[in-house]
Amino acid sequence: MPQLNPNPWFAILIFSWLVFLAFLPPKMLAHTFPNEPTTQSTEKPKTEPWNWPWH
C-alpha cells in the first residue's frame, strides 16, 4: 500500500512549506497601502467647557 509510506509525502510537505515560507511573506510584505497613517501632533487640543444649563 504505497499511500502508507510517509517518505515521499513528508518530503513534499516539507518542501512545499519551505517554498511558502520563502516566497510568500516577502511578496505579501511588499504591498503598499494607499492610505498611509499620518502622525498626529502630541499636543492636546484645547477644550472649552460647556456652558449648557443642566436642568
SULJONOR-V71434 format. One record per residue. RES is the residue in one small letter. PSI is psi in radians with two decimals (NA if undefined). NEAR is the number of other ideal C-beta (glycine too) atoms within 8 Angstrom. Layout:
res;psi;near
RES;PSI;NEAR
RES;PSI;NEAR
This chain:
res;psi;near
m;1.77;4
p;-0.42;4
q;-0.22;4
l;-0.13;5
n;1.95;8
p;-0.17;5
n;-0.96;6
p;-0.61;6
w;-0.62;8
f;-0.68;8
a;-0.71;8
i;-0.71;8
l;-0.82;8
i;-0.75;8
f;-0.71;8
s;-0.67;8
w;-0.65;8
l;-0.68;8
v;-0.79;8
f;-0.74;8
l;-0.35;8
a;-0.61;6
f;-0.59;8
l;-0.77;8
p;-0.76;7
p;-0.61;7
k;-0.69;7
m;-0.62;7
l;-0.23;6
a;-0.20;6
h;2.47;5
t;2.62;4
f;2.43;5
p;-0.47;4
n;1.44;4
e;2.44;5
p;2.46;4
t;2.61;4
t;2.43;4
q;2.73;4
s;2.68;4
t;-0.13;3
e;2.40;4
k;2.42;3
p;2.54;4
k;2.19;4
t;2.51;4
e;2.42;4
p;2.61;4
w;2.43;4
n;0.73;3
w;2.55;4
p;2.42;3
w;0.89;3
h;NA;2
